[in-house]
Amino acid sequence: MSYRIYQVDAFTSRVFRGNPAAVCIFDQWISESVMQQIAEENNLSETAFVVPVEGDFEIRWFTPVAEVDLCGHATLAAAHVLFNHTGIDSDRVLFHSRHSGVLPVERKEDLLILDFPLDTLEEVKAPKEIANALKRSPLKAFKGRSDYMFIYASQTEIENMKPDFELLKKTGARGVIVTSLGNRVHFVSRFFAPAVGINEDPVTGSAHTTLAAYWSRVLGKRKLKARQLSARGGELNCEVLGERVKISGKAVTYMEGEILAPIWD
């Protein structure tokens, strides 16, 4: 027996841009160890696993080395697959996650809109070991639920940053967001997470739950345009609504295939 697998470039309308994610949609859950092996085999920043349940869907996300609590681009990719490759007769899907609650995704023409919980931020003193790994001290530092966020003075600083990933991996930080005001958008960012097997993530939807919480307050704006400055690059629109944030972008299918290996225990 074979099982369908898709690879989707998220937060872009062009292949080879945005953030690639693998999506596997199964009839029932397989073991965590096999999901981890599939994610390792895919060797992408995330693989999303989706199982239908009572008219909705459960979703889990794995990097090549670990399961994560929330992933935006792989959720966007999973919704794209459901809307475009499974014949789902709806413009809205509900994903149920183990650690981040219910995550609706809506389709409006060629845009997919994630509805995620807004992160909670605590201003902290920038950990010296992280600043050393980034080779640049921030103006301010914050700690969200999972990741650190460092604020810098200019887009140029973000563009030119060359972290020491081995040193950053040793700090114990799950992920580090670096951000500044943007030249042509409201803010720009990059995201580093070597501790979970991702030196630099191309476009990070979940990081924008943190970024939107900060920049919405600083700029006094509810609607924000953002760009992630990785080599592949990605564009996102954020809208803060109370304790939720809507993060929208496009997606395009790069590849559709089959898993031929036996995956059921």
WOLIN-V219441 format. One record per backbone hydrogen bond with DSSP energy under -1.0 kcal/mol. NH is the residue of the N-H (numbers start at 1). CO is the residue of the C=O. E is the energy in kcal/mol with one decimal. If there is no record, write none. Layout:
NH,CO,E / NH,CO,E
This chain:
3,259,-1.3 / 5,257,-2.0 / 6,23,-2.2 / 7,255,-2.8 / 8,21,-2.8 / 9,252,-2.8 / 10,19,-2.7 / 11,250,-2.1 / 12,250,-1.3 / 17,14,-1.1 / 18,233,-1.6 / 19,10,-2.3 / 21,8,-2.4 / 22,46,-1.7 / 23,6,-2.5 / 24,48,-2.7 / 26,50,-2.4 / 35,31,-2.2 / 36,32,-2.6 / 37,33,-1.7 / 38,34,-2.5 / 39,35,-2.4 / 40,36,-2.3 / 41,37,-2.5 / 42,38,-2.6 / 43,39,-2.0 / 47,62,-2.2 / 48,22,-3.1 / 49,60,-2.8 / 50,24,-2.8 / 51,58,-2.0 / 53,56,-2.3 / 56,53,-2.3 / 57,94,-2.0 / 58,51,-3.1 / 59,96,-2.1 / 60,49,-2.0 / 62,47,-2.2 / 63,66,-3.3 / 68,61,-2.0 / 76,72,-2.6 / 77,73,-2.3 / 78,74,-2.2 / 79,75,-2.4 / 80,76,-2.3 / 81,77,-2.1 / 82,78,-2.3 / 83,79,-2.7 / 84,80,-2.1 / 85,81,-2.8 / 88,82,-1.2 / 90,88,-1.1 / 93,105,-2.5 / 95,103,-1.7 / 96,57,-3.0 / 97,101,-2.0 / 103,95,-3.5 / 105,93,-2.5 / 106,113,-2.1 / 107,91,-3.0 / 108,111,-2.6 / 111,108,-2.2 / 112,249,-2.7 / 113,106,-2.9 / 114,247,-3.1 / 115,104,-1.9 / 116,245,-2.5 / 118,243,-2.7 / 119,209,-1.5 / 122,143,-1.5 / 124,141,-2.3 / 131,127,-2.2 / 132,128,-2.5 / 133,129,-1.7 / 134,130,-2.2 / 135,131,-1.1 / 136,131,-1.4 / 139,151,-3.1 / 142,149,-2.5 / 143,122,-2.5 / 144,147,-3.2 / 148,175,-2.3 / 149,142,-2.6 / 150,177,-3.1 / 151,140,-2.6 / 152,179,-2.8 / 158,154,-1.2 / 159,155,-2.7 / 160,156,-2.3 / 164,133,-3.0 / 168,164,-2.5 / 169,165,-2.4 / 170,166,-1.1 / 171,168,-1.2 / 176,192,-2.7 / 177,148,-3.0 / 178,190,-2.4 / 179,150,-2.1 / 180,188,-1.5 / 182,186,-1.1 / 186,225,-1.3 / 187,225,-1.3 / 188,180,-2.4 / 189,227,-1.5 / 190,178,-1.9 / 192,176,-2.5 / 193,198,-2.0 / 196,193,-1.5 / 197,194,-1.6 / 198,193,-2.2 / 201,191,-2.1 / 208,205,-1.1 / 209,206,-1.5 / 211,207,-2.6 / 212,208,-1.9 / 214,210,-1.6 / 215,211,-2.9 / 216,212,-2.0 / 218,214,-2.4 / 219,215,-2.7 / 220,216,-1.1 / 224,238,-3.0 / 226,236,-2.8 / 227,187,-1.5 / 228,234,-2.2 / 229,189,-2.8 / 234,228,-1.2 / 235,11,-1.2 / 236,226,-2.1 / 237,248,-1.9 / 238,224,-3.1 / 239,246,-2.1 / 240,222,-2.6 / 241,244,-2.8 / 244,241,-1.8 / 245,116,-2.7 / 246,239,-2.9 / 247,114,-1.9 / 248,237,-2.7 / 249,112,-2.0 / 252,9,-2.1 / 254,7,-2.7 / 255,7,-1.9 / 257,5,-3.0 / 259,3,-3.3
